[in-house]
Amino acid sequence: MPRQPFNQRLAFGKGYEKLVADWLRKSGNTLLPACDFLSSDGGPKISNDKRSTIAPDLLLWKGKDAMWVEVKAKHSFTWRRNGGYWETGIDWKYYEEYKSTHSNSPWPVYLMFLQLGEPRPDDGGRPQPSGLYYNSLAVLEETKRPNKPMVYWGIHHLIKLAELHEVVPEYGTLHP
């Protein structure tokens, strides 16, 4: 399957990121989306006089508990034949940036994966899982499968937070 141009991938990700943010807000959370007014070379940054790192998408809180949240929208999981499980992942360089934020921030970093469950030719006929999955970077650090330039996690290391239709109600009608 040919890779889409960057602008199309960015629009895909931003559109679904907004739907996840809307769902999180409706679930009683307060959100501060990261914005990129300081950045001329990519996405939003967290910076001080010593360093600059890529910011996760959202600062989320409910009551006194707060966390950074990075949202990744994915067409599908990948079947890991060697282990016999579904997995998903992110670019290694972004993973390292989020680890830095996790280590240097008063708030933990969580990764959220909105999995659309679209079939892939290499699924072997297995039905694709879909929904909103997450876990803390602290847990994911212990369970990662590095394979540079990516890092992966098995579905068994992620917590299902919501069904796809709860986060993206129109998905079934837009993508039968």
N, C-alpha and C positions, 0 to 999 in steps of 0.2 A: 504494500500500500504506500503510494508516494506521500512524502511529508508535505503538509500544507505550508504556504508562505507564513512568515512570522506574524504579519498583521492579522491574518485570519485566525491563527492560534491565539493571539492576544485577545481578539474580540470574543472568541469562544470562551476563554478563561474568564475574562471580565464579566461577561453576561451571566455566567453561572455563579461567579463569585458574588454578584449582586443578589441573586436569588437565595444563596445560602445566607448572606447577611440579612436579608429580609426575613427569612425563616428564623434565624437566631433572635432577631429583634422581636418578632411576634411570640417567641418562646419566653419572653420576659427578660432578655438580656439588654444591656446598654452597650452600644458600639461606638468606637471611634475609628473610622476607616483611616488607614495611612494614606497620605497624599504626597505628591512628588514635587512640591514647590521648591525644594532645595536641590533637586536632582536634574542635571542636564545630561546624564549618561545612563539612563535607564530608569528603573523603578524607584519607589520611595526608599529613603535611607534613614538610619538612626546614626547620628554622628555626635562626636565630641571633639576636643582638640587633639586627641590621640588616634582616633580611628573612625571609620565609617563602615557600616554594614547594611546589607539589604534588610529593610523592615518587613516583618510579616504583614499580611493584609489588614488585620484588624486588632485593635485592643478591645477586649470584651470584658465586661464585668457584670456581676449580679450580686447585689449586696456589697460586701467588703472583699469578695473574691474576684480577682482579675487575672487575665491571661492574654498572651499574644496568640493569635490564630492565623495560620497560613492555610488558605483554601486552594486546593488543586482540583480542577474538574478533569475527569478522565472519561474517555469514550468507553473504556473497558479495562478489566483486570487482565493480567497475563497468566496463563496456566504454566506453572513451574513443573515441568515434567519430572525433573530429578527428585522433587520433594512430594509431588502429587497434591499441590495446593495452588490457590489463586494468590497473586501478589500484585503490588502496585509500588510505584517509586517516584523519586524526584531526582533532578540533577545533583550530582555530588557537590558542586561548587555552592549551590543554594543551601544544601543541607549543612555545609560547613558554616555558612553565614547565619543560619537559624540557630545552630549550636552556640555560636558566639553571642547572639542576642540572649539565648537561654542562660548562658553563664554570666553575662554582665548586666542583666536586667533584674529588677525586683519581682518581675512576673514571669512565670513559666511560659514556654512556647508549646503550643499544640498544633499538630498537623491534622487537617481535615481533608478528606478525599470524597468528592461527590462523584460516585461511579454510576455512569449512565447505563451500563449493562448491555452495550451494543455487541452483537456477536462478532467474533474474529475467525478468520479461516483456520487458525491453528488451535481452536478450542476443543477439537475432537468431539464436537457435538454436545459438549457440556453446557448447560444453561448458565449464562453469565449472571453473577450476583450484581445487584444494584442497590443504591441508597447512599446515605451520608455516613461515613466512617471516620473515626478519629482516634487519637491517643496522644499522650504527652511525649515530647521529645525525650524526656528522661527515660521513659519506658522504651521508646523506639530506638534509642541509642544502644540499649542492651540487646535488642532483637533484630538489628539491621543485617541485611545481606549486601555487603558492598560489592559492586561490580562496576568500577569506574568506566565511564563517566557518570554512572548512576548509582543510586543506593535504593534497595528494595526492602519491603516488609510483606510478610505473609498476612493474609486476611485474618488468620487466627491471632495476630498481634494487634488487630484493630477492633475497636468497639463500634457496633452499629448504633448510630444515634437516631436515625430516621429512615423511613422508607423513601424511595425516590419520589413517589407521587405526593408525599407530604411537603417536600421541598420544591419540587417542580411539578405542580398539579397538571399543567398542560402538556407535559412531556409525551405521554402516550398518544395524544392527538397530533402533536407536531412530528413525532418520529415513531410511526406505527411499527 
